[in-house]
Amino acid sequence: NMLQPFAYTGKKAHFLNKQHVVVVRKDARVLIAKIYHPLWQAWIVVAHAPQSGIPEDQRQAWWASLTEQFMKFVKDEEVYVLIDANAEPGPTDGIHVGPRQTKTSKSTKFLREFLETWKLALPCTFSCHSGSQATWTTPDGRSQHCIDHVCLPLSRIGDCKFSRIVEELDLGNGHLDHTATAVEVAWHQVVQLPLRRSQTASIHRESIDVAMQASLAQYDVPPWE
């Protein structure tokens, strides 16, 4: 959203432009983009993991592939992950999954390994989350599950001001299915901005020399007495 400020210096709002975002990887299940702005640099990853009905070896291979892509692009830089993980967070560990723990599902172990490897946490399991954690309802409407996640860096989980599912956002499914989830994160930091050099008029000495020579050639020197 280019119309939504992402930062303020004093009362001045700052916005992202297209030149601040570079997509380095995209396929049917993963999009990786780098945000590079003088005030903020981070990675944004959007991903869709295989559902639990897929054979375990294929699910494991996909999560391993995601880790390989992180190793290639993200490395140890700040990253935010928006993922349909098709995996419940499971029991709390007090670090990556908070006290608002959920059930365990077939791919929980893959999600947990991913969170631990990349030092991420799930705000939907901490006290900043409000209301239901369920993001997906089975087609028969009989059960709900927490399988869609916003993953924050561990260093930012304390900056999460608010987290909840957004039931009023219509995804156009026409029936109960996935529900969007959102978080609000805010923090203060000191950033040194590059100084803008004032633009001064450039001097073209060759042009000056030519102009002076032409003027001097037309000047009549008065006789000396």
Order of alpha helices (4+ residues) and beta strands (2+ residues): beta-beta-beta-beta-beta-alpha-beta-alpha-beta-beta-beta-beta-beta-beta-alpha
